[in-house]
């Protein structure tokens, strides 16, 4: 068994995942003696449709010394306060999943219990009336959150919509500035050690051999190292997530279109459509089940629901929802699409890249590659993917679109035990369960439960400490405070124009 620190790290594949890993690891291991090389081929394209993020992205690039204004400007970015779900609860209805809280907990009892009592008494509006994140998004407003919110009612967060290819360039600049070596070449073969089965080197089409001790596979769906060389295996979740294709294209911004501070997810016959506004264009896509709709019909549906003129040819992307059986196999770690894929319903693709990089830093090996470290990484990764999987399944399971085969099948399916337990405890007691390695917190689950009309059978009896009249006044004051705050907030477009100047 070899000993000593890892000295040669090789990242295979550029794009968003590869350059994010290179930039962050180069910053983290600066002056440590670790040499990082990234190999990518300019002849191989990337998927490059991921345009929406969650708030953790801001902490990620902030750790590299980048400011929000810089990233927004350099990526044609807009601000994202929420996801708006159109037609999921039933055709014609819409609700938001915001990056923020609902109301205010009192006496260690969640706000949703108070809201449920008032809602049943006909004394409260929708729970979204008591969320600043929802109010700002719905009003097309934006401001930075207060670093010291005066109350939980003022708590919200935000993320970005951006051009993923431009963001990869920003990451590349940071990585190169920190000494990452870039090689433009195709990988022709992978040489494995005859005794250990570890990856020894990569044969490049330039004739060169690239040796390494630890390899990070960011080669996308191909999984050139993790699957192509190491045959790790893949766990499919198609029994719960029935969409298996997407068609994506860019369009011009319509003259009448407002730059809204949210992503739109619009339910259609056999899946859902995304709409993501950038300052110079709009991103569009239709995620669908090929068992319920043809490619031609999916493309026609997408075109019928895009207002601006088409900028790019449609790009069809087949996929299998699921994950690698092991994200870390021998001396190779898969990051991004090579590790697994979950449809972008909750903008988690880039977030899962971020968390994979965090785990690499946390459990960075030495040359001995101790099995306990690898097992811990794989367990953490598996749980994290499964938690996101369950959250996405919930969207489909609770849909209210009756009489449509795709949606009926989703609603009638059995769900994983971990999700079934969560749903049962919320239904029976209004209890929000939080497992280890969850990306989405209680407020996110509450947004989906309420938006999809899945309400508890009862509320916490401690709520009855306050009578209806007292709560009615408190709810009125909350709503008034939010309305006044939103009215005084600048428009999202004004905020972006100010950044541009």
C-alpha positions as CSV (number, residue, x, y, z in Angstrom):
1,X,0.0,0.0,0.0
2,X,1.4,3.4,-1.0
3,X,1.7,6.2,1.6
4,X,1.9,9.9,1.5
5,X,-0.2,12.8,0.2
6,X,-1.8,12.9,-3.3
7,X,0.4,15.0,-5.6
8,X,-1.3,14.6,-9.0
9,X,-5.0,15.2,-9.5
10,X,-6.5,14.8,-13.0
11,X,-10.0,16.1,-13.9
12,X,-11.5,14.6,-17.1
13,X,-13.9,17.0,-18.8
14,X,-14.5,20.7,-18.7
15,X,-17.9,22.3,-18.9
16,X,-19.6,23.5,-15.7
17,X,-18.8,20.5,-13.5
18,X,-15.1,20.2,-14.6
19,X,-14.2,23.8,-14.2
20,X,-16.2,24.3,-11.0
21,X,-14.2,21.4,-9.5
22,X,-10.9,22.7,-10.8
23,X,-11.6,26.3,-9.6
24,X,-12.7,25.3,-6.1
25,X,-10.1,22.6,-5.5
26,X,-7.3,24.8,-6.7
27,X,-8.4,27.5,-4.3
28,X,-8.8,25.1,-1.4
29,X,-5.5,23.3,-1.9
30,X,-3.5,26.4,-2.8
31,X,0.2,26.1,-1.8
32,X,-0.3,22.5,-0.7
33,X,1.8,21.0,-3.5
34,X,-1.2,19.4,-5.2
35,X,-0.9,19.6,-9.0
36,X,-4.3,19.8,-10.8
37,X,-4.6,19.1,-14.5
38,X,-7.8,19.3,-16.5
39,X,-8.1,17.6,-19.9
40,X,-11.0,18.4,-22.2
41,X,-11.5,18.4,-26.0
42,X,-12.7,21.5,-27.7
43,X,-14.2,19.1,-30.3
44,X,-16.6,17.6,-27.8
45,X,-19.6,19.7,-26.9
46,X,-21.3,19.9,-23.5
47,X,-25.0,19.6,-22.5
48,X,-25.0,23.2,-21.4
49,X,-28.7,23.7,-20.8
50,X,-28.6,24.1,-17.1
51,X,-29.4,27.8,-16.4
52,X,-31.2,27.8,-13.0
53,X,-29.5,27.4,-9.6
54,X,-30.3,27.4,-5.9
55,X,-28.9,29.9,-3.4
56,X,-25.9,27.8,-2.5
57,X,-24.3,28.8,-5.8
58,X,-23.7,32.3,-4.4
59,X,-21.7,30.9,-1.5
60,X,-19.8,28.7,-3.9
61,X,-18.5,31.4,-6.2
62,X,-18.2,33.8,-3.2
63,X,-15.5,31.5,-1.8
64,X,-13.5,32.2,-5.0
65,X,-13.7,35.9,-4.4
66,X,-16.4,36.6,-6.9
67,X,-19.2,39.0,-6.3
68,X,-22.9,38.6,-7.3
69,X,-22.7,41.6,-9.5
70,X,-19.7,40.3,-11.4
71,X,-21.3,36.9,-12.0
72,X,-24.6,38.4,-13.1
73,X,-22.9,40.7,-15.6
74,X,-20.5,38.1,-17.0
75,X,-23.2,35.4,-17.5
76,X,-26.1,37.5,-18.7
77,X,-27.7,36.5,-15.4
78,X,-31.0,37.4,-13.7
79,X,-32.1,36.9,-10.1
80,X,-34.1,33.9,-9.0
81,X,-36.4,34.1,-5.9
82,X,-38.5,31.1,-6.5
83,X,-39.9,28.5,-8.9
84,X,-43.5,29.0,-10.1
85,X,-45.4,25.8,-10.8
86,X,-48.2,26.3,-13.4
87,X,-50.8,23.7,-13.8
88,X,-49.4,21.1,-11.4
89,X,-52.2,21.3,-8.8
90,X,-54.7,21.5,-11.6
91,X,-54.9,23.2,-15.0
92,X,-55.0,26.9,-14.6
93,X,-53.7,27.1,-11.1
94,X,-50.2,28.3,-10.1
95,X,-48.1,28.4,-6.9
96,X,-44.5,29.2,-5.9
97,X,-41.7,27.4,-4.2
98,X,-39.7,30.3,-2.8
99,X,-36.3,30.5,-1.2
100,X,-37.6,31.7,2.1
101,X,-39.8,31.0,5.1
102,X,-43.5,31.2,5.7
103,X,-44.8,33.4,8.6
104,X,-43.3,33.1,12.0
105,X,-43.0,30.1,14.4
106,X,-44.4,30.8,17.9
107,X,-43.9,28.9,21.1
108,X,-41.8,26.3,19.3
109,X,-44.8,25.5,17.0
110,X,-44.4,25.8,13.2
111,X,-46.3,28.6,11.5
112,X,-48.1,26.2,9.3
113,X,-50.0,24.8,12.3
114,X,-51.3,28.3,13.1
115,X,-52.1,28.9,9.4
116,X,-54.0,25.6,9.2
117,X,-56.3,26.6,12.2
118,X,-57.0,30.0,10.6
119,X,-57.5,28.6,7.1
120,X,-60.1,26.1,8.4
121,X,-61.8,29.0,10.2
122,X,-61.9,31.0,6.9
123,X,-59.7,33.7,8.5
124,X,-56.5,33.4,6.5
125,X,-55.6,33.6,2.8
126,X,-53.2,31.1,1.1
127,X,-50.1,30.3,3.1
128,X,-48.1,32.0,0.3
129,X,-49.6,35.3,1.5
130,X,-47.2,35.1,4.4
131,X,-44.0,34.6,2.5
132,X,-41.8,37.5,1.5
133,X,-40.0,35.4,-1.1
134,X,-43.4,34.6,-2.8
135,X,-44.6,38.2,-2.6
136,X,-41.4,39.6,-4.2
137,X,-41.3,37.0,-6.9
138,X,-45.0,37.4,-7.8
139,X,-44.6,41.2,-7.8
140,X,-41.6,41.1,-10.1
141,X,-39.5,42.8,-7.4
142,X,-36.0,42.3,-6.1
143,X,-33.7,43.5,-3.4
144,X,-30.9,41.9,-1.5
145,X,-31.9,40.2,1.7
146,X,-31.0,42.0,5.0
147,X,-27.9,40.5,6.6
148,X,-29.7,40.9,9.9
149,X,-33.4,40.2,9.3
150,X,-35.6,41.9,12.0
151,X,-37.9,38.8,12.1
152,X,-38.3,35.4,10.4
153,X,-41.0,37.1,8.3
154,X,-38.1,39.0,6.6
155,X,-36.1,35.9,5.7
156,X,-35.6,35.0,2.1
157,X,-32.7,34.0,-0.2
158,X,-32.0,34.1,-3.9
159,X,-30.1,32.3,-6.6
160,X,-29.3,33.0,-10.2
161,X,-30.4,32.2,-13.7
162,X,-27.3,32.3,-15.9
163,X,-25.7,31.1,-19.2
164,X,-24.0,27.9,-18.0
165,X,-21.3,28.0,-20.7
166,X,-20.4,31.6,-19.7
167,X,-20.3,30.5,-16.0
168,X,-18.0,27.7,-16.9
169,X,-15.7,30.3,-18.5
170,X,-15.7,32.3,-15.3
171,X,-14.8,29.2,-13.4
172,X,-12.0,28.4,-15.9
173,X,-10.5,31.8,-15.4
174,X,-10.4,31.3,-11.7
175,X,-8.9,27.8,-12.0
176,X,-6.2,28.9,-14.4
177,X,-5.3,31.9,-12.2
178,X,-4.7,29.4,-9.4
179,X,-2.3,27.2,-11.4
180,X,-4.6,24.6,-12.9
181,X,-3.0,23.2,-16.1
182,X,-5.4,22.7,-19.1
183,X,-4.9,20.2,-21.9
184,X,-7.0,20.3,-25.0
185,X,-7.1,16.7,-26.2
186,X,-9.3,13.6,-26.6
187,X,-8.8,10.6,-24.4
188,X,-8.2,7.5,-26.6
189,X,-7.9,4.9,-23.8
190,X,-7.6,4.5,-20.1
191,X,-4.8,2.4,-18.6
192,X,-5.6,0.4,-15.5
193,X,-3.1,-1.0,-13.0
194,X,-3.0,-4.8,-13.5
195,X,-2.8,-5.5,-9.8
196,X,-5.1,-2.9,-8.2
197,X,-7.5,-2.1,-11.0
198,X,-6.8,1.6,-10.3
199,X,-6.5,4.1,-13.1
200,X,-2.8,4.7,-13.9
201,X,-2.9,7.0,-16.9
202,X,-4.8,8.3,-19.8
203,X,-3.7,8.0,-23.4
204,X,-4.4,11.2,-25.4
205,X,-4.9,11.7,-29.1
206,X,-1.8,13.9,-29.1
207,X,0.3,10.9,-28.4
208,X,0.9,12.0,-24.8
209,X,0.3,9.9,-21.7
210,X,-1.3,11.7,-18.7
211,X,-0.6,10.1,-15.4
212,X,-2.4,10.8,-12.2
213,X,-3.0,9.5,-8.7
214,X,-6.6,10.7,-8.2
215,X,-9.0,11.2,-11.1
216,X,-12.3,13.2,-11.1
217,X,-14.7,12.2,-13.9
218,X,-16.6,15.2,-15.2
219,X,-17.2,13.6,-18.7
220,X,-21.0,13.9,-18.5
221,X,-23.5,11.1,-19.3
222,X,-20.7,9.0,-20.9
223,X,-18.9,8.5,-17.6
224,X,-15.8,7.8,-19.5
225,X,-13.8,6.8,-16.4
226,X,-16.4,5.8,-13.8
227,X,-18.3,3.6,-16.2
228,X,-16.4,3.2,-19.4
229,X,-13.2,2.1,-17.7
230,X,-14.3,1.0,-14.2
231,X,-17.7,-0.5,-15.1
232,X,-19.2,0.8,-11.8
233,X,-22.9,0.2,-12.7
234,X,-26.0,2.5,-12.6
235,X,-29.1,2.4,-10.5
236,X,-32.2,3.5,-12.5
237,X,-35.1,5.3,-10.8
238,X,-37.4,5.1,-13.8
239,X,-40.0,3.3,-11.8
240,X,-40.8,6.6,-10.0
241,X,-39.5,9.2,-12.4
242,X,-41.2,8.5,-15.7
243,X,-39.7,11.3,-17.8
244,X,-36.8,10.1,-19.9
245,X,-36.2,12.8,-22.6
246,X,-36.0,16.5,-22.9
247,X,-35.9,18.9,-25.8
248,X,-34.3,22.3,-25.3
249,X,-33.9,25.5,-27.3
250,X,-33.2,29.1,-26.8
251,X,-35.5,32.0,-27.9
252,X,-35.4,35.7,-28.1
253,X,-37.0,37.6,-25.3
254,X,-40.4,38.8,-26.3
255,X,-40.8,42.6,-26.3
256,X,-43.7,42.3,-23.9
257,X,-41.9,39.8,-21.6
258,X,-40.9,40.9,-18.2
259,X,-37.6,39.7,-16.8
260,X,-39.3,37.8,-13.9
261,X,-37.2,36.8,-10.9
262,X,-38.3,33.2,-10.9
263,X,-38.1,30.0,-13.0
264,X,-41.4,28.7,-14.5
265,X,-42.3,25.0,-14.5
266,X,-45.4,24.5,-16.7
267,X,-47.2,21.2,-16.6
268,X,-48.1,19.8,-20.0
269,X,-49.7,16.5,-21.3
270,X,-46.7,14.3,-20.7
271,X,-44.2,16.3,-18.6
272,X,-43.3,19.9,-17.9
273,X,-41.7,22.9,-19.6
274,X,-39.1,25.2,-18.2
275,X,-38.9,28.9,-18.9
276,X,-35.8,30.7,-17.7
277,X,-35.2,34.4,-18.5
278,X,-31.6,35.7,-19.1
279,X,-30.9,39.4,-19.9
280,X,-30.3,38.5,-23.5
281,X,-32.5,35.5,-24.2
282,X,-34.8,32.9,-22.8
283,X,-34.0,29.3,-22.0
284,X,-36.8,26.8,-22.8
285,X,-37.2,23.1,-22.6
286,X,-39.8,20.3,-22.3
287,X,-39.0,17.3,-20.1
288,X,-41.3,14.5,-21.1
289,X,-42.1,10.8,-21.0
290,X,-41.4,9.1,-24.4
291,X,-43.9,6.4,-23.5
292,X,-46.7,9.1,-23.5
293,X,-45.7,11.5,-26.3
294,X,-43.5,11.4,-29.5
295,X,-40.5,13.7,-30.1
296,X,-42.5,15.5,-32.8
297,X,-45.4,16.2,-30.5
298,X,-43.1,17.3,-27.7
299,X,-41.3,19.7,-30.0
300,X,-44.6,21.1,-31.3
301,X,-45.8,21.6,-27.7
302,X,-42.6,23.5,-26.8
303,X,-42.8,25.7,-29.9
304,X,-46.4,26.5,-29.3
305,X,-45.6,27.7,-25.8
306,X,-42.5,29.9,-26.6
307,X,-43.3,33.5,-27.6
308,X,-40.0,34.8,-28.8
309,X,-38.4,33.8,-32.1
310,X,-36.3,30.7,-32.0
311,X,-32.5,31.3,-31.6
312,X,-31.2,27.8,-31.7
313,X,-32.1,24.4,-33.2
314,X,-33.9,22.1,-30.8
315,X,-31.6,19.7,-28.9
316,X,-33.1,16.4,-27.8
317,X,-31.5,14.9,-24.7
318,X,-32.2,11.3,-23.6
319,X,-31.6,10.4,-20.0
320,X,-32.1,7.7,-17.4
321,X,-32.9,9.2,-13.9
322,X,-30.7,7.6,-11.3
323,X,-27.2,7.5,-10.0
324,X,-23.9,5.5,-10.2
325,X,-23.9,2.6,-7.8
326,X,-20.7,4.2,-6.4
327,X,-19.7,7.8,-7.0
328,X,-16.2,7.0,-5.9
329,X,-14.7,3.8,-7.3
330,X,-11.1,3.0,-6.7
331,X,-9.1,6.2,-7.4
332,X,-11.9,7.8,-9.5
333,X,-14.7,10.1,-8.3
334,X,-17.6,11.0,-10.5
335,X,-18.9,14.6,-10.4
336,X,-21.9,16.0,-12.2
337,X,-23.7,14.0,-14.9
338,X,-21.2,11.2,-14.7
339,X,-22.3,10.6,-11.1
340,X,-26.1,10.6,-11.8
341,X,-29.0,12.6,-13.2
342,X,-32.2,14.0,-11.8
343,X,-34.4,16.1,-14.1
344,X,-33.9,19.9,-13.5
345,X,-37.3,20.3,-11.9
346,X,-35.8,21.9,-8.8
347,X,-32.5,23.2,-10.3
348,X,-30.4,20.6,-8.5
349,X,-27.8,19.6,-11.1
350,X,-25.3,22.4,-10.3
351,X,-26.1,22.1,-6.6
352,X,-25.1,18.4,-6.6
353,X,-21.8,19.4,-8.3
354,X,-21.2,21.8,-5.4
355,X,-21.9,19.3,-2.7
356,X,-19.7,16.6,-4.5
357,X,-16.8,19.1,-4.4
358,X,-17.4,19.8,-0.7
359,X,-17.3,16.1,0.0
360,X,-14.1,15.7,-1.9
361,X,-12.5,18.4,0.2
362,X,-13.9,16.9,3.4
363,X,-12.6,13.4,2.6
364,X,-9.6,14.0,0.4
365,X,-7.6,10.8,0.4
366,X,-3.9,10.1,0.6
367,X,-2.2,7.5,-1.6
368,X,-3.5,4.6,0.5
369,X,-7.1,5.3,-0.5
370,X,-8.5,3.8,2.7
371,X,-11.8,2.0,2.1
372,X,-13.5,3.7,5.0
373,X,-13.1,7.1,3.5
374,X,-14.4,5.9,0.1
375,X,-17.4,4.2,1.8
376,X,-18.3,7.3,3.7
377,X,-18.2,9.4,0.5
378,X,-20.4,6.9,-1.3
379,X,-22.9,6.7,1.5
380,X,-23.2,10.5,1.8
381,X,-23.6,10.8,-2.0
382,X,-26.2,8.1,-2.3
383,X,-28.3,9.6,0.5
384,X,-28.1,13.0,-0.9
385,X,-29.2,11.9,-4.4
386,X,-32.1,9.8,-2.8
387,X,-33.3,12.8,-0.8
388,X,-33.5,15.0,-3.9
389,X,-35.1,12.1,-5.8
390,X,-37.8,11.8,-3.2
391,X,-38.5,15.6,-3.3
392,X,-38.9,15.4,-7.1
393,X,-41.1,12.3,-6.9
394,X,-43.4,14.3,-4.5
395,X,-44.2,16.8,-7.2
396,X,-45.5,14.1,-9.5
397,X,-47.2,12.0,-6.8
398,X,-49.4,14.9,-5.5
399,X,-50.3,16.3,-8.9
400,X,-53.9,17.2,-9.5
401,X,-54.2,16.7,-13.2
402,X,-56.9,14.0,-13.5
403,X,-57.8,12.2,-16.8
404,X,-54.3,12.5,-18.4
405,X,-52.5,9.1,-18.6
406,X,-49.1,10.3,-17.7
407,X,-50.2,12.3,-14.7
408,X,-52.7,9.6,-13.5
409,X,-49.8,7.1,-13.6
410,X,-47.6,9.4,-11.5
411,X,-50.3,10.0,-9.0
412,X,-51.2,6.3,-8.6
413,X,-47.6,4.9,-8.3
414,X,-46.1,3.6,-5.1
415,X,-43.3,5.8,-3.7
416,X,-40.1,4.9,-1.9
417,X,-40.5,4.1,1.8
418,X,-38.5,7.2,2.8
419,X,-40.9,9.5,1.0
420,X,-44.0,7.5,2.1
421,X,-42.9,8.0,5.7
422,X,-42.5,11.7,5.3
423,X,-45.9,12.1,3.6
424,X,-47.6,10.0,6.3
425,X,-46.2,12.1,9.2
426,X,-47.1,15.4,7.6
427,X,-50.6,14.2,6.8
428,X,-51.2,12.7,10.3
429,X,-49.5,15.4,12.4
430,X,-48.3,18.2,10.2
431,X,-44.8,17.0,11.1
432,X,-42.0,18.0,8.7
433,X,-39.3,15.2,8.7
434,X,-35.7,16.1,8.0
435,X,-33.3,13.4,7.1
436,X,-29.5,13.5,6.9
437,X,-28.0,15.0,3.8
438,X,-31.1,16.8,2.7
439,X,-30.6,19.7,0.3
440,X,-34.2,20.9,0.6
441,X,-35.2,22.2,4.0
442,X,-38.6,22.1,5.7
443,X,-39.9,25.3,4.1
444,X,-39.4,23.7,0.7
445,X,-41.4,20.7,1.6
446,X,-44.1,22.9,3.1
447,X,-44.3,24.9,-0.2
448,X,-44.9,21.7,-2.2
449,X,-47.3,20.1,0.2
450,X,-49.5,23.3,0.3
451,X,-49.1,24.1,-3.3
452,X,-50.3,20.6,-4.3
453,X,-53.1,20.7,-1.7
454,X,-51.8,18.0,0.6
455,X,-52.7,19.3,4.0
456,X,-52.5,17.7,7.5
457,X,-55.6,16.1,9.0
458,X,-55.1,18.3,12.2
459,X,-52.9,20.9,13.7
460,X,-50.7,21.0,16.8
461,X,-53.1,21.5,19.8
462,X,-50.6,24.0,21.3
463,X,-52.0,26.4,18.7
464,X,-55.1,26.8,20.8
465,X,-53.2,28.7,23.3
466,X,-54.2,31.7,21.1
467,X,-57.8,32.4,20.2
468,X,-59.1,33.1,16.7
469,X,-59.4,36.9,17.3
470,X,-55.8,37.2,18.4
471,X,-54.5,35.2,15.6
472,X,-56.6,37.0,13.0
473,X,-55.0,40.3,14.1
474,X,-51.5,38.8,14.0
475,X,-52.1,37.4,10.5
476,X,-53.5,40.8,9.3
477,X,-50.4,42.6,10.6
478,X,-48.1,40.0,8.9
479,X,-49.8,40.4,5.6
480,X,-49.8,44.2,5.9
481,X,-46.1,44.3,6.7
482,X,-45.2,42.1,3.7
483,X,-47.4,44.2,1.4
484,X,-45.8,47.4,2.5
485,X,-42.3,46.0,2.2
486,X,-42.9,44.7,-1.3
487,X,-44.5,47.9,-2.5
488,X,-41.3,49.8,-1.5
489,X,-39.0,47.3,-3.3
490,X,-37.5,48.1,-6.7
491,X,-38.5,46.1,-9.8
492,X,-36.2,43.2,-10.7
493,X,-35.5,44.9,-14.1
494,X,-34.4,48.1,-12.3
495,X,-32.0,46.1,-10.1
496,X,-30.5,44.5,-13.2
497,X,-30.2,47.8,-15.0
498,X,-28.4,49.2,-12.0
499,X,-25.9,46.3,-12.0
500,X,-25.4,46.8,-15.8
501,X,-24.4,50.4,-15.2
